[in-house]
Amino acid sequence: MPASALAYAVVATPVGDQAVTKAVLYALIAMLVLAPLALGERGWWARLTSSAPLVWLGGISYEIYLLHVAVMAVAMDLVLRWPLFTGSMAALYVLTLALTIPLALALRRVEPRQASSRSAGTSSANARPRCDAASFSAGLSSAAERVEPVGTKIGS
């Protein structure tokens, strides 16, 4: 964790203004934050990231990602009455999160689920790609197999 904090401090300096430098440093930060978890560490970081509140936030993180920039702009303009991207970062962060979480929960409820879009007669076993020996020995995956319809005329 200290190395990721150092990389984050560097990306906040003028060195981080270069697009390539910023991308590399953010990738390094992500790697240093996630590597201990991926490598099986069971220390305080693993306990923190597996806590119930963070797991719950992780469940709606995609919806938060989709909404946060629009909510931040609305919060700055209509709620705080600040010029765009000025003012207290901490206040903006807390307000944006407080407004985004209920919207993310609502979006999660209305978002279509893959399981409900399947036809009634399709089982999950039939919906999965085939990975049996026959498909591998032929050099084709199930996605590459083409089956012509039976009993229909094609062409003239």
N, C-alpha and C positions, 0 to 999 in steps of 0.2 A: 503493500500500500504506500509506503513512503516514496517509492520510485514513481508511482502514478501521480502522486501529489506534486512531485518535482516537475514532471512532464506537463502537468496542468498549469503550474506556475510559469513555465517557459512559454507555453502557448499563449498566455495572457500578456506577454511582453511584445515589443515591436518585432521580435524575431518571428512570432506567430502570425504576423500580418501577411506573410507570403502564403499563397494558397497551398503549394506543395508541402511546405513546412507544417502548416496547420493540419493538413490531412494526415501526414505521417505521425505527428504528435498525438492527434486524437486516436489514431489506430493503436499507437503505443499505449495510451491511457486505457483504452478498452481491453487490450491484451493483458496489461498488468492487473487490472481489476478482476478480469474473468479467469485468468490462468490459475490462480490458487484453487478456485472452485472446480475447474475442469480437471485439475490434477489430483483432486480428492482430498484437499486440505479440509480438516474438520475443526478449525479454530474459531475465533470470535467472528471473523468475516463470514464464514459459512453459516454460523448460527444467526447472525444478523440478517443475511439475505434469505434465509429460509424461515424467518419469523412470519407469523400470520398476516400482519399488516402489509409487509412487502410482497408476500405471495398474492394477496388480494389486489394490490396495486398492479402487480405483474399481469394479473388476469384481465385488467382493463387498460393495459399500457398502450395497445395499438389504438384504441379509441382516443386515449389521451393524446397520443402522437398526432392523430388526424385533426384534433380540435384545438390544440393549445395555441397555435399562432393566431388563429382568428379570435379566440377568446382573449388572448393577451392584447391584441389591437383594440378590441371593443372595451376591455377593462381600462386601458390607458385613456381612451378617448371619452367614453361615456361615464365611466365610474369615477376615475381619478382626475379626469380633465387635465391630463399632462400631455405635452407634445409627445408624439410617437417616439418610443425608445429613449426616454429621459426619466429622471427621478430615481427613487430608491429601488434598487434591484430586489432587495429582500421583500419589500412590501408588494412589489409587482409579482414576485414568485408566489407568495402566499395567496394573494388575491386570485391570480390565474389558476392556481391549483384548486382553490375553493370553488371557483366557478366551473372549472373543467370537469372535475370528478362527477358531479351530478349529471352533466351532459353526456359524459362518457358512459355512465351507467345506463342512461336512457338509450343511447345509440347502441349499446350492447344488446339491449332487449329487443330492438326492432331489426337488427341486422339478421339477414337470412342465414340459416344454418345449413351446412352441406347435407346433413343427415335428413333434414326435412324436405330437401329438394329432390331426393331420390324417388324413383317410382316405387309404388307399394310392393311390387313383386321382386325388387332387386335386393339381394342380401349383400352384406358388406364383404362376404367372401367372394361373391361373383364380381363385385366392383373393383377388387384389387387386381393389379397386373399379374399375369402368370409368371412364375419364376420356377418352373419345373425343369427337369432334365431335358425333356423333349424340345422345349423352346430354346434352350441354350445350345443343344447339339445341332439344331438346324441353323444356328447363327442369327436367329431372329428373336426379338422380344415380342411380347404379346401386342405391343403397340404397333409393331411393324407388320403383323399378320393382316392380310386383307382377305376377307371372306366375301365372295360375290353372293348377292341375294339369290335364293332358289325360287324358280317358278316365275320369274319376271323377265320380260324381253328388254334387252338393252340395245339401243340403236334402232335402225329401220328394218 
